Amino acid sequence: MSRITKRMSLLLAVMLCFLALGAAHAFGNSNIQVLLNSLNILYNGEKTDLDHFMYNNTTYVPLRKAAELFGKEVTWDQATKTINISDKKTDGISMESNALSTALIADVDGNALDLEFQLRNNTSEDITITLYYPYFDFAIYDEAGNEVYRYSEEYPVSIALIKDETISGGGKFTVNERLDLSAKDFVPGETYRVDFQVSFEMDSERQMLCEDAYFKIPN
């Protein structure tokens, strides 16, 4: 959608707002002031192009655009007049989970990088996940965003073993890996980002949860 078209859509929404407010104040002399795109809206520190307007100290944004900005899917059911906001899926794989959260600890110990990926059960009930080997992977990127190392390149012939893992309520499942930094082309003094992902099946649905962390190569 072009910027002009987006602006026209927003102006139409403002006009509809005026009409609704005008109906409510048909016999009054209230002045209505609306500020169009008067704020900078950032997401993770990055400026967005989210159109908005302010009325009565409240900021209004398009529901679909805002939901998609946060990685959500929005569907509309005409028959029931229902808007449904759900977790976004990629190729049928869910990338988010309300029951599970992630954490990644990256610690440099001499010439070795110790990684601990945590899959935390946020509920009070036990959760069982099904792991298909190989069920995790991670990649390391330099300060320019170039991939300098990927774990999966070191996989042997893929094995189709299946493992069920039960995570107790409030507990966690961890994946630990140790990487020899001296055997790789890492630059002393540089800061690197490691992206870690674990894939599994839960409640008959495929899941893939990711987390990242930063580490610095000692001089």
Protein Blocks (a to p, Z undefined) as FASTA:
>chain_A
ZZklmmmmmmmmmmmmmmmmmmmmmmbcbdcdddehkbccdeehiacfbdcddeehiacd
dfklmmmmnopacdddfklopacdddddeehiafbdfkbccddddddehjaccddddddd
fbfbdcdddddddfbdcddddfkopafbdfklmpccddfbdcdddddehiacdddddddf
klpccdehiacdddddddddeehiacdddddddddddZZ
